[in-house]
Amino acid sequence: MPETLIGKVVRRQSWMDPLSDSVQKLVSSSYRALGAPGPALRNLMHGTVLLRHPLHPAVTDVPIGAWTVSVIADYVAHFTSRVPESAGDIALAVGLVVALLALITGYTDFADTIGLERRFGCAHGLLMTVVVLVDVVSLALRWWGSDGVHPLAVALSTVALLVLLLGAWLGGHVVFGIGYGVNHAAFLDGPEDWANAGPADAVPAEGMRLVAAGGMNVLLARLDGRICALSGICTHAGGPLHEGTLEDGVVTCPWHGSRFRLRDGRAIGGPATFDQPRLIVRDTDGHLEVKLAEPLHDP
């Protein structure tokens, strides 16, 4: 399909690659500097814990809505007396408070991007950072400037809202155009009835084995004497889980380090937020069969 003009422009910005390297290293080192709380906080910012869904897109709705209200209130207050001038100031401040969380969650997710998704993510992050900085200046002028600078403050927040719309488009393109952060299990098909998974003795006592069963790549491994089965494709970015590591009943993806419990597929370490599809294993005289514990698509 023909690429959009914005997409063509961003794709050509090779200067963003070294900047992205620096930002990703800064984000990762910041979490490491926190010590033991670092991984837990990072999982919280990804949305792996508590929300169990990407946190960043859920947070961004608040500043977008607040800043839109702020600009509308500013112009209504200027041309009419229906709302006080402070209404726009308050909405702008509310948006800025939540935008700080949006920046943290966004850059946390960005630290795990690669390739084209990283370049678009960098452009998105840069624009949103500019928006926050411009709105900070606008709020400062409103609160501490003279009455004569209020029109300038409104003009700044108006420009920031326009830049925000472009940045939001880029952020949406990272998810919907490139597919970063979506649940990769949504595109899978798997056996809803028993499917052949090979001999039981082919599953090593330690380590993992990948088999094709019922149209799905299935990871098989032993845990406390029994064989467990998960989808072999990481829900975060489609990584090959069998090429990762298995330790203490936890599978770690080789691509971005997402961690899943082998016994039930639960995501316990980001950047993944969605659980791995789990399969039930049946051993009949040394011959394994598997089927999905829950359908992937049917209600």
C-alpha positions in Angstrom: 0.0 0.0 0.0 1.2 3.6 -0.7 3.0 5.1 2.4 1.7 8.3 3.8 3.8 11.5 3.4 4.4 11.6 7.2 5.6 8.0 7.1 8.0 8.7 4.2 9.4 11.7 6.1 10.0 9.9 9.4 11.4 6.8 7.6 14.2 9.1 6.1 15.3 10.6 9.5 18.4 8.4 10.1 19.7 11.0 12.6 17.1 9.7 15.1 18.9 6.3 15.4 21.8 7.5 17.5 19.4 9.6 19.6 17.2 6.5 20.1 20.3 4.6 21.3 21.1 7.2 23.8 17.5 7.5 25.1 17.1 3.7 25.4 20.3 3.4 27.3 19.2 6.3 29.6 15.9 4.7 30.3 17.4 1.2 31.1 20.2 2.7 33.2 17.7 4.7 35.2 15.7 1.6 36.2 18.9 -0.2 37.0 20.0 2.7 39.2 16.9 2.1 41.3 18.2 -1.3 42.4 15.8 -3.9 43.6 12.6 -1.7 43.1 13.7 -1.0 39.5 12.2 -4.1 37.7 9.0 -3.9 39.7 8.5 -0.2 38.8 9.3 -1.0 35.2 6.7 -3.7 35.1 4.2 -1.3 36.6 5.0 1.3 33.9 4.6 -1.3 31.1 1.3 -2.3 32.6 2.4 -5.9 33.2 1.2 -5.8 36.8 -2.0 -4.4 38.1 -3.5 -3.3 34.8 -2.3 -6.3 32.8 -2.6 -4.2 29.6 -0.3 -1.6 28.1 -0.5 1.4 30.5 0.7 4.1 28.2 -2.3 4.3 25.8 -4.6 4.2 28.8 -2.9 7.2 30.3 -2.6 9.4 27.2 -6.3 10.0 26.9 -6.3 12.2 29.9 -3.8 14.9 28.8 -5.2 14.9 25.2 -8.7 15.5 26.6 -7.6 18.0 29.2 -5.5 20.1 26.7 -8.4 20.1 24.2 -10.7 21.4 26.9 -8.1 23.9 27.9 -7.8 25.5 24.4 -11.6 25.5 23.9 -12.1 27.1 27.3 -9.4 29.7 26.5 -11.2 30.9 23.4 -14.7 30.7 24.9 -13.4 32.8 27.9 -11.8 35.3 25.5 -14.9 35.9 23.3 -17.7 35.3 25.9 -18.2 35.5 29.6 -19.6 32.0 29.9 -16.5 30.5 31.5 -13.8 32.1 33.6 -10.4 32.6 32.2 -9.0 30.2 34.9 -10.9 27.3 33.4 -8.4 26.9 30.6 -5.5 27.2 33.1 -6.8 24.5 35.3 -7.4 22.1 32.4 -3.9 22.7 31.2 -2.5 22.0 34.6 -4.4 18.7 34.9 -3.2 17.6 31.5 0.4 18.4 32.5 0.3 16.4 35.7 -0.9 13.2 33.9 1.3 13.9 30.9 4.3 13.3 33.2 3.1 9.7 33.7 2.4 9.4 30.0 6.0 10.4 29.2 7.4 7.9 31.7 5.3 5.0 30.5 5.9 5.9 26.8 9.7 6.1 27.2 9.6 2.8 29.2 7.9 1.1 26.3 10.2 2.8 23.8 13.3 1.3 25.4 12.4 -2.1 24.0 11.7 -1.0 20.4 13.9 -1.8 17.4 14.1 -1.0 13.7 11.3 1.0 12.0 9.1 0.9 15.1 11.9 2.6 17.0 12.3 5.4 14.5 8.5 6.2 14.5 8.5 5.8 18.3 11.4 8.3 18.6 9.5 10.8 16.5 6.4 10.3 18.6 8.3 10.8 21.8 10.1 13.9 20.6 6.9 15.6 19.6 5.1 14.7 22.8 8.1 16.0 24.9 8.0 19.2 22.9 4.3 19.5 23.6 4.8 19.1 27.4 7.6 21.7 27.4 5.6 24.2 25.5 2.6 23.7 27.7 4.8 24.1 30.8 5.9 27.5 29.4 2.3 28.4 28.7 1.2 27.5 32.2 4.1 29.5 33.7 3.1 32.6 31.7 -0.5 32.2 32.9 0.3 31.8 36.6 3.3 34.1 37.0 3.2 36.4 33.9 1.4 39.7 33.6 -2.1 40.0 32.2 -0.6 41.2 28.9 1.2 37.8 28.2 -2.0 35.7 28.6 -2.7 35.8 24.9 0.8 34.5 24.2 0.2 31.7 26.7 -3.0 30.8 24.9 -1.2 30.9 21.5 1.5 28.5 22.8 -1.1 26.0 24.1 -2.9 26.2 20.8 0.3 25.4 18.9 1.0 22.6 21.3 -2.4 21.1 20.7 -1.7 21.0 16.9 1.7 19.4 17.5 0.0 17.0 19.8 -2.4 15.8 17.0 0.6 15.0 14.8 2.4 13.2 17.7 -0.7 11.2 18.4 -0.9 10.1 14.8 2.6 8.8 15.0 1.9 7.0 18.2 -1.1 5.4 16.7 0.9 4.4 13.7 3.5 2.6 15.9 0.7 0.4 17.2 -1.8 0.1 14.4 0.5 0.6 11.4 3.6 -1.3 12.6 2.0 -3.5 15.2 4.2 -2.8 18.2 2.7 -3.7 21.5 -0.3 -5.5 20.2 -1.1 -9.0 21.5 0.6 -11.3 19.0 -1.6 -14.2 20.2 -4.5 -12.4 18.5 -3.2 -13.5 15.2 -2.7 -17.1 16.1 -4.7 -20.2 15.5 -4.4 -23.3 17.6 -5.8 -26.7 18.3 -9.2 -26.6 20.0 -9.3 -30.4 19.9 -6.5 -32.9 20.7 -3.5 -32.6 18.3 -0.4 -34.6 17.9 2.6 -33.2 19.8 5.1 -36.0 19.3 6.7 -38.5 21.8 6.9 -37.6 25.4 10.5 -38.7 25.7 11.5 -36.1 23.1 10.9 -33.4 25.7 14.2 -32.9 27.6 14.4 -33.1 31.3 15.8 -29.6 31.2 15.3 -27.0 28.5 12.5 -26.6 26.0 11.3 -28.2 22.8 9.3 -26.6 20.0 6.8 -28.6 18.1 4.0 -27.9 15.5 0.6 -29.0 16.7 -2.7 -28.1 15.2 -1.3 -25.2 13.2 0.5 -23.7 16.2 4.1 -23.5 17.3 4.0 -25.1 20.8 6.7 -24.9 23.5 7.0 -28.0 25.6 9.0 -28.2 28.8 8.9 -30.2 32.1 8.0 -28.7 35.4 8.0 -30.7 38.6 7.8 -34.0 36.6 5.0 -33.0 34.3 5.0 -31.6 30.8 3.6 -28.1 30.3 2.8 -26.4 27.0 2.5 -22.8 25.9 2.3 -21.0 22.6 5.9 -20.7 21.3 5.4 -17.1 20.0 5.9 -14.3 22.5 2.7 -12.2 22.9 4.8 -9.0 23.1 6.6 -9.0 19.7 6.4 -12.5 18.3 9.8 -13.7 19.7 10.7 -17.4 19.6 10.3 -18.4 23.3 12.1 -21.7 22.8 15.3 -19.8 22.0 15.1 -18.1 25.3 15.8 -19.5 28.8 13.9 -21.6 31.3 14.7 -21.2 34.9 12.7 -21.9 38.1 9.6 -22.5 36.0 9.9 -19.1 34.2 10.4 -18.7 30.4 12.3 -15.6 29.4 11.9 -14.4 25.8 15.3 -13.9 24.0 14.2 -10.7 22.2 13.1 -8.3 24.9 13.3 -10.3 28.1 9.6 -10.7 28.8 9.0 -13.4 31.4 6.2 -16.0 31.6 5.3 -18.7 34.1 5.5 -22.0 32.4 2.7 -23.6 34.4 0.0 -21.1 33.3 1.6 -18.7 30.8 1.1 -15.7 33.0 3.2 -12.6 32.2 5.3 -11.7 35.2 7.9 -9.5 33.6 7.6 -6.8 30.9 7.6 -5.5 28.4 4.9 -8.1 27.7 1.5 -7.4 29.3 -0.5 -10.2 27.8 -0.3 -13.8 29.0 0.9 -16.7 26.8 -1.8 -19.0 25.5 -1.7 -22.2 27.5 -2.3 -25.7 26.2 -3.4 -28.8 28.0 -1.2 -31.8 27.6 -2.3 -35.4 27.5 0.2 -38.3 27.6 -1.1 -41.6 26.2 1.4 -44.4 26.5 4.3 -42.0 25.8 2.5 -40.1 23.0 1.7 -36.4 23.6 -1.4 -34.6 22.5 -2.2 -30.9 23.2 -5.2 -28.6 22.9 -5.8 -25.0 23.9 -6.9 -24.5 27.5 -9.1 -21.6 26.2 -10.2 -20.7 22.7 -8.2 -17.8 21.2 -11.0 -16.3 19.2 -14.4 -17.9 19.9 -16.4 -16.7 22.9 
